[in-house]
């Protein structure tokens, strides 16, 4: 049971990293791996919308923020492994690439290689972007201060 939860969490993590990759990043890292793989399309890559939800103050009431375009695909490898892929935006190719990698990552013999050559570099790029955004946001921060005024005791 605990191993199953860990496996689900790990898969969720790699799917999230691939889905958030900027256009072209995933394909650049994974092209040599995916180009040699034979698969059939269970669900051809297509584009749709998902509702993005937010929370007031991060912990408050949930509200619908708006819709976001997402591409998704599902594939089956020749050995029977099934993979699903998602990509922010309209990149059908990225969604299909993610689906192939998802299927391969579920195989013990390929996981370590793909994590090292694709997922970890994508995660490092995403972390660097997050730090850069935080740095830019911090540079625009305005600090207000108040001078206490009181009655002159004289």
C-alpha positions in Angstrom: 0.0 0.0 0.0 2.8 2.5 1.0 4.8 1.4 -2.1 1.8 2.0 -4.3 1.3 5.5 -2.9 5.0 6.3 -3.4 4.8 5.1 -7.0 1.7 7.2 -7.7 3.4 10.3 -6.1 6.6 9.7 -8.2 4.5 9.3 -11.4 2.5 12.4 -10.6 5.8 14.4 -10.1 7.3 13.4 -13.5 4.0 14.0 -15.3 3.9 17.5 -13.7 7.4 18.3 -14.7 6.8 17.3 -18.3 3.5 19.1 -18.5 5.0 22.4 -17.3 8.1 22.3 -19.6 8.3 25.2 -22.0 7.7 24.6 -25.7 10.6 22.7 -27.2 12.4 21.8 -24.0 10.9 18.3 -23.6 11.4 17.4 -27.2 15.0 18.6 -27.2 15.9 16.4 -24.3 13.8 13.4 -25.2 14.0 13.2 -29.0 16.7 10.6 -29.1 14.8 8.4 -26.7 11.3 8.7 -28.2 12.3 8.5 -31.8 13.3 4.8 -31.4 10.1 3.7 -29.6 7.2 2.0 -31.4 3.8 2.7 -30.1 0.1 3.0 -31.0 -2.1 6.0 -30.2 -4.9 5.2 -27.8 -6.1 8.8 -27.9 -4.6 11.0 -30.6 -3.0 14.2 -29.3 -5.8 16.8 -29.0 -6.3 20.2 -27.4 -8.9 21.1 -24.9 -9.6 23.4 -22.0 -9.4 22.8 -18.2 -10.7 25.0 -15.5 -8.0 26.5 -13.3 -9.1 26.9 -9.7 -7.6 29.1 -7.1 -7.9 29.7 -3.3 -8.3 33.1 -1.8 -5.1 33.8 0.2 -3.8 30.3 -0.6 -6.0 28.7 2.2 -9.4 30.3 1.8 -12.4 29.6 -0.3 -11.9 27.9 -3.7 -12.9 29.8 -6.8 -12.7 29.3 -10.5 -9.9 31.4 -11.9 -10.5 30.8 -15.6 -9.8 28.3 -18.3 -6.5 27.1 -19.7 -5.6 25.4 -22.9 -4.1 21.9 -22.5 -2.9 19.3 -25.0 -3.2 15.6 -24.0 -2.4 12.2 -25.5 -2.5 8.5 -24.6 -0.3 5.8 -26.1 0.4 2.1 -25.8 3.9 0.7 -26.2 4.5 -2.5 -28.2 5.1 -4.3 -24.9 1.6 -3.2 -23.6 2.7 -0.3 -21.4 0.3 2.6 -21.4 1.3 6.2 -21.0 -0.5 9.5 -20.8 0.9 13.0 -21.5 -0.3 16.5 -20.9 1.2 19.9 -22.0 0.2 23.4 -21.1 -0.8 25.2 -24.3 -1.4 23.6 -27.7 1.7 21.5 -28.3 0.3 18.1 -29.4 3.8 16.9 -30.0 4.8 17.7 -26.4 1.8 15.8 -25.1 2.6 12.8 -27.2 6.3 12.9 -26.2 5.2 13.1 -22.6 2.9 10.1 -23.0 5.7 8.0 -24.5 8.1 9.0 -21.7 5.4 8.3 -19.1 5.0 4.7 -20.4 8.8 4.2 -20.5 9.3 5.7 -17.0 6.9 3.0 -15.6 9.4 0.4 -16.7 12.2 -0.4 -14.2 14.8 -0.8 -17.0 14.4 2.7 -18.4 13.3 4.8 -15.4 16.8 5.7 -14.0 18.1 6.8 -17.5 15.1 8.9 -18.3 14.9 10.6 -14.9 18.6 11.5 -15.2 18.5 12.7 -18.9 15.1 14.3 -19.2 13.2 14.8 -15.9 16.0 16.2 -13.7 17.2 18.7 -16.3 13.6 19.9 -16.9 13.1 20.2 -13.1 16.3 22.2 -12.8 15.2 24.6 -15.6 11.8 25.1 -13.9 13.5 25.7 -10.5 15.8 28.3 -12.2 12.8 30.1 -13.7 11.0 30.1 -10.4 14.0 31.7 -8.6 14.3 34.3 -11.4 10.6 35.2 -11.1 11.0 35.5 -7.3 14.1 37.7 -7.8 12.3 40.0 -10.2 9.2 40.2 -7.9 11.4 41.0 -4.9 13.1 43.8 -6.8 9.7 45.6 -7.2 8.8 45.2 -3.5 7.9 48.4 -1.8 8.3 48.6 1.9 6.2 51.0 3.8 6.9 52.3 7.3 5.0 54.4 9.7 6.5 57.0 11.9 4.7 57.1 15.2 3.4 60.5 16.1 2.5 61.4 19.5 1.8 64.4 21.7 4.8 66.4 22.8 5.0 65.8 26.6 6.0 69.4 27.4 
